[in-house]
Amino acid sequence: MASTPRPDFARVARLRGAEQGVIDEAARQGLIPEDIAHALAAPGVSDFLLFQRFEVVADLDALAGPRSGVVDVPRHLVDGDVPALVDVADAALGAALYRRLLIGGTATEQAALINRDVLLRLWPRRLAPHTVAQVWERRFPELTAA
């Protein structure tokens, strides 16, 4: 009978530490904003966010995405929850698209596809994981008033 392989937690810890070192160095070099690097250094941040990272627009007013209509979703954001074409007026699909953009979209994609007013309306639904939401709320306090 074959035994179940045991996870190598020490290796995982080393990889996580190495990735944290890369993030710290990138922040020192100005390649990652300090607030994002700080959020990724927080205890309990998910491995997904640590290894994928995330971006946040520099200005909430840069969010000039459509309020209605169908948008062509960037290929790397498409999956079972977010199809290639999304009608942003569809509440569930629109929220799924915004969630995906907050977690995995570039700042350029966020600016092009997220609408500032729609984001303010949807924000109380907790669209993003805590780590991501904290960075957005620190940069844009008006989100917490939404």
Helices and strands as residue ranges (DSSP letters): H 9-28, H 34-41, H 47-52, G 60-62, E 70-72, G 75-77, E 85-87, H 91-104, H 107-113, H 116-122, G 123-125, H 130-139, H 142-145
